[in-house]
Amino acid sequence: MGKLDHKVAVVTGGAKGLGQAMAVAFAKEGATVIAADMGELTYTEKNVFGYNLNVTDVAGVQAFYDAVIAKYGKVDILVNNAGITKDSMTRKMTDEQWDAVINVNLKGVFNMTRLFGPLMEVNGYGSIINISSVVGVFGNIGQANYAATKAGVIGLTMTWAKEFARKGANVRVNAIAPGYIMTDILKTIPQELLDEFAKLTMLKRLGQPEEIASVALFLASDDASYITGQTINANGGMRL
Ligand SMILES: NC(=O)c1ccc[n+]([C@@H]2O[C@H](COP(=O)([O-])OP(=O)(O)OC[C@H]3O[C@@H](n4cnc5c(N)ncnc54)[C@H](O)[C@@H]3O)[C@@H](O)[C@H]2O)c1
C-alpha cells in the first residue's frame, strides 16, 4: 500500500530539481504523476510522465487541463513548483526582469490553480501545494521580484484554502517555503555566498531536494488531513 495509491498528481517544473524529487517521491508512493515543464524530463521514473507546458501560456494551460482530464478523469494533487529567478538590485531591475518572474512564479500559479482548484472542489477532494521560499518569508537583497512572488503565493495559499473548501469539499491548500536547496536554480549564486547562507541555518548546511519532497509527500497525503492554509518552513532553521 502506497500513501498515494490511485492518486493523480500534476507537478509543474517537474523536469528536474525540486519538481523531480517530488514527482519521484509521489510515484514511489503509488501516484500517477504528470511532470509539466518547459524542458524535457532529465530522468526516468515509473509512472512519471512528462508534458511540455509553459505555465505562463494561458491557452497552453487550458489545453493541458483538457488533455489531463480526458486521459485520467481527475487530478488529486497539484504542486505549483515551476519557478525562476532574475536577480538584480531594485534600482537596476528592468521591466523584463520584473515581469518575467511575476509571470512564471505568480501568474503561472494562478493560471494552473484557477482550473485545477475548482475541479478539485467539484470532485470533493484535493491537495494543492504551492512552492514559496524563505525569500518570500524574510525578503532578500537583490530579489525584489522573486520575494514579491514568493510572498504572493503565501497569500494565494490562504485564500484558496478558504475558497475551495467553502462548500465543504475536502480540498486542502498549503505552501512549502524551502530554504536554499541544492538545485540548478542556485547555479548563479557564488559558492562564498552559498557558504554564508549555510551558516545562517541552525543546521549549518544547505538542503537536498529530497528534504523538500518528503514535506510535499506529507502534505499531499492523507497524513496531513487536518492541515490547510499553512506554510511549512523547510529551511534548516534559517533566518535571512
Ligand atoms: N532550490 C532552492 O534553493 C529553492 C528555494 C526556495 C524555493 N525554490 C523554488 O522551488 C521551485 C523549484 O526550483 P528548483 O530549485 O527545482 O529550480 P530548477 O531551476 O532546478 O527547476 C525549475 C524547473 O521549472 C521549470 N520551469 C521554469 N519556468 C517554467 C515555466 N514557465 N513553465 C513550466 N516550467 C517552467 C524549469 O524548466 C525547471 O525544470 C521554484 O519555484 C523555486 O523558486 C527553490
The ligand as an SDF file (V2000), in Angstrom:
LIG
                    3D

 44 48  0  0  0  0  0  0  0  0999 V2000
   16.4000   25.4190   -4.8960 N   0  0  0  0  0  0  0  0  0  0  0  0
   16.1500   26.3200   -3.9480 C   0  0  0  0  0  0  0  0  0  0  0  0
   17.0340   26.7080   -3.1790 O   0  0  0  0  0  0  0  0  0  0  0  0
   14.7610   26.8660   -3.7740 C   0  0  0  0  0  0  0  0  0  0  0  0
   14.4620   27.5280   -2.5820 C   0  0  0  0  0  0  0  0  0  0  0  0
   13.1910   28.0340   -2.3900 C   0  0  0  0  0  0  0  0  0  0  0  0
   12.2470   27.8940   -3.3700 C   0  0  0  0  0  0  0  0  0  0  0  0
   12.5510   27.2730   -4.5340 N   0  0  0  0  0  0  0  0  0  0  0  0
   11.5210   27.1580   -5.5320 C   0  0  0  0  0  0  0  0  0  0  0  0
   11.3380   25.8100   -5.8810 O   0  0  0  0  0  0  0  0  0  0  0  0
   10.8620   25.7210   -7.2220 C   0  0  0  0  0  0  0  0  0  0  0  0
   11.7250   24.7490   -7.9960 C   0  0  0  0  0  0  0  0  0  0  0  0
   13.0260   25.2520   -8.0490 O   0  0  0  0  0  0  0  0  0  0  0  0
   14.3260   24.3700   -8.3610 P   0  0  0  0  0  0  0  0  0  0  0  0
   15.3280   24.7410   -7.3560 O   0  0  0  0  0  0  0  0  0  0  0  0
   13.9390   22.9490   -8.5370 O   0  0  0  0  0  0  0  0  0  0  0  0
   14.7570   25.0370   -9.7560 O   0  0  0  0  0  0  0  0  0  0  0  0
   15.2310   24.4030  -11.1210 P   0  0  0  0  0  0  0  0  0  0  0  0
   15.6910   25.5530  -11.9320 O   0  0  0  0  0  0  0  0  0  0  0  0
   16.1430   23.2520  -10.8880 O   0  0  0  0  0  0  0  0  0  0  0  0
   13.8780   23.8110  -11.7510 O   0  0  0  0  0  0  0  0  0  0  0  0
   12.8190   24.6390  -12.1190 C   0  0  0  0  0  0  0  0  0  0  0  0
   12.0200   23.9320  -13.1980 C   0  0  0  0  0  0  0  0  0  0  0  0
   10.9290   24.7830  -13.5450 O   0  0  0  0  0  0  0  0  0  0  0  0
   10.8100   24.7700  -14.9480 C   0  0  0  0  0  0  0  0  0  0  0  0
   10.1660   25.9940  -15.4100 N   0  0  0  0  0  0  0  0  0  0  0  0
   10.6690   27.2530  -15.3800 C   0  0  0  0  0  0  0  0  0  0  0  0
    9.7900   28.1000  -15.9490 N   0  0  0  0  0  0  0  0  0  0  0  0
    8.7300   27.3660  -16.3370 C   0  0  0  0  0  0  0  0  0  0  0  0
    7.5120   27.6700  -16.9890 C   0  0  0  0  0  0  0  0  0  0  0  0
    7.2250   28.9290  -17.3800 N   0  0  0  0  0  0  0  0  0  0  0  0
    6.6340   26.6790  -17.2260 N   0  0  0  0  0  0  0  0  0  0  0  0
    6.9160   25.4130  -16.8660 C   0  0  0  0  0  0  0  0  0  0  0  0
    8.0580   25.0580  -16.2600 N   0  0  0  0  0  0  0  0  0  0  0  0
    8.9570   26.0270  -16.0030 C   0  0  0  0  0  0  0  0  0  0  0  0
   12.2290   24.6480  -15.4710 C   0  0  0  0  0  0  0  0  0  0  0  0
   12.2590   24.1820  -16.8140 O   0  0  0  0  0  0  0  0  0  0  0  0
   12.8280   23.6750  -14.4750 C   0  0  0  0  0  0  0  0  0  0  0  0
   12.6750   22.3220  -14.8890 O   0  0  0  0  0  0  0  0  0  0  0  0
   10.8560   27.1490   -7.7690 C   0  0  0  0  0  0  0  0  0  0  0  0
    9.5630   27.7000   -7.6480 O   0  0  0  0  0  0  0  0  0  0  0  0
   11.8190   27.8620   -6.8360 C   0  0  0  0  0  0  0  0  0  0  0  0
   11.5550   29.2380   -6.7780 O   0  0  0  0  0  0  0  0  0  0  0  0
   13.7940   26.7480   -4.7560 C   0  0  0  0  0  0  0  0  0  0  0  0
  1  2  1  0
  2  3  2  0
  2  4  1  0
  4  5  1  0
  4 44  2  0
  5  6  2  0
  6  7  1  0
  7  8  2  0
  8  9  1  0
  8 44  1  0
  9 10  1  0
  9 42  1  0
 10 11  1  0
 11 12  1  0
 11 40  1  0
 12 13  1  0
 13 14  1  0
 14 15  2  0
 14 16  1  0
 14 17  1  0
 17 18  1  0
 18 19  2  0
 18 20  1  0
 18 21  1  0
 21 22  1  0
 22 23  1  0
 23 24  1  0
 23 38  1  0
 24 25  1  0
 25 26  1  0
 25 36  1  0
 26 27  1  0
 26 35  1  0
 27 28  2  0
 28 29  1  0
 29 30  1  0
 29 35  2  0
 30 31  1  0
 30 32  2  0
 32 33  1  0
 33 34  2  0
 34 35  1  0
 36 37  1  0
 36 38  1  0
 38 39  1  0
 40 41  1  0
 40 42  1  0
 42 43  1  0
M  CHG  2   8   1  16  -1
M  END
$$$$
